Amino acid sequence: MNIIKIEGISESYPERVDGTIEWYFCKDSKNCFCDLYEAEEIVKSGKMFSGMICHLIHYPEGTVYSPFELKENVYIEQPIWDKGKLYFLGVDFSKQKIQIYSYFPDNQRLEMKKELPLGIVEDCYNLMLKVSPLMLCRDANNGIYEIVWPENKKIEIGQTEGLLFREGEDLYFSEWYENPEYHENVIIRDLNTGKIKEKYSGYLCKLPDGVYWKI
C-alpha cells in the first residue's frame, strides 16, 4: 500500500474539483467551518468572522498550494475549473466586495479577474461561480435563477432545478422529482427568455476532458 502524507492542510477532507482529475481542494478556517451565507450572517450580527480559505492539492504527488492568506471577514469559496484555469469566488465583508479570482496552475499565479460591490446581490445565499463562460450566479432563490455577472438575467425555474452549465444561449439545468421513486430530468432553457427548449429524462455526467455523458 502506498500512502502519501499530505502536509500543510487542516483535517478537512479533500474533494476533487469538478472537471479535472489533477486538482483537489480543501477548505481551511481557524475555528468556524460554515458556508458563505452563514459567514455573511455572522458578520451581519455584528461579530467578526474568522475567515475561510481553500488549499489546492495536485494529483498524483500530493503537492499543496495555498493561493490565499487567511483573513478575518474574508470568505474564499471552493474553486471551479474551466479551460485550464481554476476560478475562486471570494467575498470581503469588511470591504463589502465580491471578488472573482483566476488561478493559473502552471506558474501558481493568482489574479483578480473582477471586483463587484456586494450590494448588487440581495444576500450571499446560493451565490456561486458557474461555467462556461464564467458566470456569477445565485441558484434557485424562490424559484428565480439569477445570473449576476457578466450580464444580469433573471429567469423563472422549478423549485428543484439547478444549473449544470451554459452552452452559448442555452442553460442546462438538472431537475429532480420523486413519483414515487427518485428521478432526474435535464432541462434546456433559453438564456434570454427562460423558456424550455428541450426536456428529457436522465442525467448529464461531466468528464475531466469537458465531455458529458448523456444517461
C-alpha positions as CSV (number, residue, x, y, z in Angstrom):
1,M,0.0,0.0,0.0
2,N,1.3,3.4,-1.0
3,I,0.3,6.2,1.5
4,I,1.3,9.8,0.8
5,K,1.4,12.1,3.8
6,I,-0.2,15.5,2.8
7,E,1.4,18.4,4.7
8,G,0.2,21.9,5.3
9,I,-3.6,21.5,5.3
10,S,-6.2,21.1,8.0
11,E,-8.1,17.9,8.9
12,S,-10.9,18.7,6.5
13,Y,-11.4,16.0,3.8
14,P,-10.0,16.9,0.3
15,E,-12.6,16.9,-2.6
16,R,-11.9,16.7,-6.3
17,V,-12.5,19.9,-8.4
18,D,-15.3,19.1,-10.9
19,G,-14.0,18.8,-14.4
20,T,-10.4,17.8,-13.7
21,I,-8.6,14.8,-12.4
22,E,-5.5,16.8,-11.4
23,W,-6.8,19.1,-8.7
24,Y,-8.4,18.7,-5.3
25,F,-9.4,21.4,-2.8
26,C,-9.6,21.6,1.0
27,K,-11.2,24.3,2.9
28,D,-9.5,25.8,6.0
29,S,-10.5,28.1,8.8
30,K,-9.3,28.8,12.3
31,N,-12.4,27.7,14.2
32,C,-15.5,28.3,12.1
33,F,-16.4,25.9,9.3
34,C,-19.5,27.2,7.6
35,D,-20.9,28.1,4.2
36,L,-20.8,31.6,2.6
37,Y,-24.3,32.6,3.6
38,E,-23.6,31.6,7.3
39,A,-20.5,33.7,7.2
40,E,-22.5,36.6,6.0
41,E,-25.0,36.1,8.8
42,I,-22.1,36.1,11.4
43,V,-20.9,39.5,10.1
44,K,-24.4,40.9,9.9
45,S,-24.9,40.0,13.6
46,G,-22.0,42.3,14.5
47,K,-19.5,39.6,15.1
48,M,-16.1,39.0,13.5
49,F,-15.9,36.1,11.1
50,S,-12.6,34.3,11.5
51,G,-12.1,33.7,7.7
52,M,-12.2,30.8,5.2
53,I,-9.7,29.9,2.5
54,C,-9.1,27.0,0.1
55,H,-5.9,25.0,-0.3
56,L,-5.2,23.1,-3.6
57,I,-3.7,19.6,-3.8
58,H,-2.3,18.4,-7.0
59,Y,-2.7,14.8,-8.1
60,P,-0.9,12.4,-8.1
61,E,2.1,13.6,-6.0
62,G,0.0,15.4,-3.4
63,T,1.7,18.9,-3.5
64,V,-0.2,21.5,-1.6
65,Y,-0.7,25.0,-3.0
66,S,-2.2,27.8,-0.9
67,P,-3.1,30.9,-3.1
68,F,-4.8,32.8,-0.3
69,E,-3.9,34.0,3.2
70,L,-6.5,33.5,5.9
71,K,-8.1,36.9,6.7
72,E,-10.8,38.0,9.1
73,N,-14.2,38.7,7.4
74,V,-13.0,37.2,4.1
75,Y,-14.5,34.0,2.7
76,I,-13.0,32.1,-0.2
77,E,-15.3,29.5,-1.9
78,Q,-14.2,26.2,-3.4
79,P,-12.8,26.5,-6.9
80,I,-14.2,25.7,-10.2
81,W,-12.3,24.5,-13.3
82,D,-12.7,25.9,-16.8
83,K,-10.3,25.7,-19.8
84,G,-7.1,25.0,-17.9
85,K,-7.7,27.5,-15.1
86,L,-9.1,27.5,-11.6
87,Y,-11.5,30.2,-10.5
88,F,-12.4,31.2,-7.0
89,L,-15.3,33.3,-5.6
90,G,-14.3,35.5,-2.7
91,V,-16.3,37.9,-0.5
92,D,-14.6,40.5,1.6
93,F,-17.3,41.5,4.1
94,S,-15.2,44.4,5.5
95,K,-14.8,46.0,2.1
96,Q,-18.3,44.9,1.0
97,K,-16.8,43.5,-2.2
98,I,-17.4,40.3,-4.2
99,Q,-14.1,39.2,-5.7
100,I,-13.5,36.7,-8.6
101,Y,-10.0,35.3,-8.9
102,S,-8.4,33.3,-11.6
103,Y,-5.5,30.9,-10.7
104,F,-3.0,29.7,-13.3
105,P,-1.6,26.3,-12.2
106,D,1.4,26.3,-14.5
107,N,3.1,29.2,-12.7
108,Q,0.9,29.4,-9.5
109,R,-0.2,32.9,-10.5
110,L,-3.3,34.4,-8.8
111,E,-5.1,37.3,-10.4
112,M,-8.2,39.2,-9.5
113,K,-10.5,38.9,-12.6
114,K,-13.4,41.1,-11.3
115,E,-14.4,43.0,-8.3
116,L,-18.1,43.8,-7.7
117,P,-20.0,45.6,-4.9
118,L,-21.6,43.2,-2.5
119,G,-24.8,45.3,-2.7
120,I,-25.6,44.0,-6.2
121,V,-27.0,40.9,-4.7
122,E,-29.7,40.6,-2.0
123,D,-27.6,38.3,0.0
124,C,-25.0,35.5,-0.5
125,Y,-27.4,32.6,-0.3
126,N,-26.5,30.2,-3.1
127,L,-24.0,32.6,-4.6
128,M,-21.6,30.7,-6.8
129,L,-19.5,30.6,-9.9
130,K,-20.6,28.6,-13.0
131,V,-19.2,27.9,-16.4
132,S,-18.9,28.2,-19.4
133,P,-18.3,31.1,-20.0
134,L,-17.5,32.1,-16.4
135,M,-20.6,33.5,-14.6
136,L,-21.5,34.6,-11.1
137,C,-24.9,33.2,-10.3
138,R,-27.5,32.9,-7.5
139,D,-29.1,29.4,-7.6
140,A,-32.8,28.7,-7.0
141,N,-33.8,31.6,-4.8
142,N,-37.6,31.4,-4.5
143,G,-37.9,29.9,-8.0
144,I,-35.7,32.5,-9.6
145,Y,-32.3,31.8,-11.2
146,E,-30.2,34.9,-11.4
147,I,-27.1,35.5,-13.4
148,V,-25.3,38.4,-11.7
149,W,-22.2,38.8,-13.9
150,P,-21.0,39.3,-16.6
151,E,-24.6,40.1,-17.6
152,N,-27.7,40.3,-15.5
153,K,-30.5,37.9,-16.1
154,K,-33.4,36.5,-14.0
155,I,-35.5,33.6,-15.1
156,E,-38.1,31.5,-13.5
157,I,-37.2,27.9,-12.9
158,G,-38.7,24.9,-11.0
159,Q,-38.1,24.5,-7.3
160,T,-35.8,21.5,-7.7
161,E,-33.8,22.8,-10.7
162,G,-30.1,23.5,-10.5
163,L,-27.8,24.8,-13.3
164,L,-25.3,22.4,-14.7
165,F,-23.6,24.6,-17.3
166,R,-24.1,27.2,-20.0
167,E,-23.6,26.5,-23.7
168,G,-23.9,29.7,-25.8
169,E,-27.5,30.9,-25.3
170,D,-28.6,27.6,-23.7
171,L,-28.7,27.0,-20.0
172,Y,-28.7,23.3,-19.0
173,F,-30.5,22.5,-15.7
174,S,-31.0,19.3,-13.8
175,E,-34.4,18.7,-12.1
176,W,-35.2,16.0,-9.6
177,Y,-38.5,14.6,-8.5
178,E,-40.0,11.7,-6.7
179,N,-43.0,9.9,-8.1
180,P,-42.8,7.8,-6.0
181,E,-39.1,6.9,-6.7
182,Y,-36.3,9.4,-7.3
183,H,-35.8,10.6,-10.9
184,E,-34.0,13.4,-12.7
185,N,-34.6,15.4,-15.9
186,V,-32.3,17.5,-18.0
187,I,-34.0,20.8,-19.0
188,I,-32.5,23.2,-21.6
189,R,-33.7,26.8,-21.2
190,D,-33.2,29.9,-23.3
191,L,-30.9,32.3,-21.7
192,N,-32.9,35.4,-22.6
193,T,-36.4,34.2,-22.1
194,G,-36.1,31.3,-19.7
195,K,-38.4,29.2,-21.8
196,I,-37.9,25.5,-22.0
197,K,-36.4,24.5,-25.4
198,E,-36.0,20.8,-24.6
199,K,-36.6,18.4,-21.6
200,Y,-35.7,14.8,-21.3
201,S,-35.4,12.2,-18.6
202,G,-31.9,11.3,-17.4
203,Y,-28.6,12.8,-16.4
204,L,-25.6,14.6,-17.8
205,C,-22.3,13.4,-16.3
206,K,-19.3,15.7,-16.8
207,L,-15.9,14.1,-17.5
208,P,-12.5,15.6,-16.9
209,D,-11.9,16.3,-20.6
210,G,-15.0,18.5,-20.8
211,V,-17.2,15.9,-22.5
212,Y,-20.6,15.0,-21.0
213,W,-22.1,11.5,-20.9
214,K,-25.8,11.6,-21.5
215,I,-27.5,8.9,-19.5
